[in-house]
Amino acid sequence: MADVSIKVRPNGPYLVSGPIDLSDADGNPVVIPEGKTTVALCRCGASTTKPFCDGTHSKIGFDAAAKAVPGSA
């Protein structure tokens, strides 16, 4: 997937930009809303629109890890 960008928002979602194919845990395709070139993926686990973010993280006080672990990739 060329030209795909993922940005981690502090205590918020992953912002994924570019041409992506998204599937659920069973391999079923997840429809990207028409015309969207960037989607926000939930990382707090509380969204009612999973896998997409609905802003619930800000209401529940989601506190993500400060940074990625160096050398973990």
C-alpha positions in Angstrom: 0.0 0.0 0.0 1.9 3.0 -1.2 1.2 6.5 0.1 -0.5 5.3 3.4 0.2 7.4 6.5 -0.6 6.5 10.1 -0.4 9.2 12.8 -0.9 8.4 16.5 -2.9 11.1 18.3 -2.0 11.6 22.0 -4.6 9.7 24.0 -6.7 9.5 20.9 -7.2 7.5 17.7 -4.9 6.3 15.0 -5.4 8.6 11.9 -4.9 6.5 8.8 -4.6 8.4 5.5 -4.4 7.1 2.0 -5.8 4.1 0.0 -6.5 1.3 2.5 -8.3 -2.0 2.7 -9.7 -2.6 6.2 -11.0 -6.0 7.4 -12.3 -7.3 10.7 -10.8 -10.1 12.8 -12.7 -12.6 10.7 -11.3 -11.2 7.4 -14.6 -9.5 6.4 -14.2 -6.2 4.7 -15.0 -3.1 6.6 -16.6 -0.4 4.5 -14.7 2.9 4.5 -17.2 5.8 4.4 -17.6 7.1 0.9 -15.3 9.9 0.0 -13.1 9.5 3.1 -9.4 9.6 2.5 -8.6 9.7 6.2 -10.2 7.5 8.9 -9.8 7.6 12.7 -9.4 4.1 14.2 -10.4 3.6 17.8 -7.6 2.6 20.2 -9.4 3.0 23.5 -11.7 0.1 22.9 -14.9 2.1 24.0 -16.1 3.5 20.6 -19.7 2.5 19.6 -18.6 2.7 16.0 -15.6 0.3 16.1 -13.3 0.1 14.4 -13.8 3.8 13.9 -13.3 6.4 16.6 -16.4 8.2 17.9 -14.6 10.5 20.4 -15.5 8.3 23.5 -11.8 8.3 24.5 -12.1 11.9 25.6 -15.2 11.1 27.7 -13.7 8.1 29.5 -10.3 9.7 30.2 -8.3 7.3 28.0 -4.6 7.5 28.8 -2.4 5.8 26.2 1.2 4.8 26.6 3.4 7.9 26.4 5.4 6.6 23.4 6.1 3.6 21.3 8.7 1.2 22.7 12.0 1.8 20.9 13.1 -1.0 18.7 9.9 -2.9 19.0 9.1 -3.0 15.3 
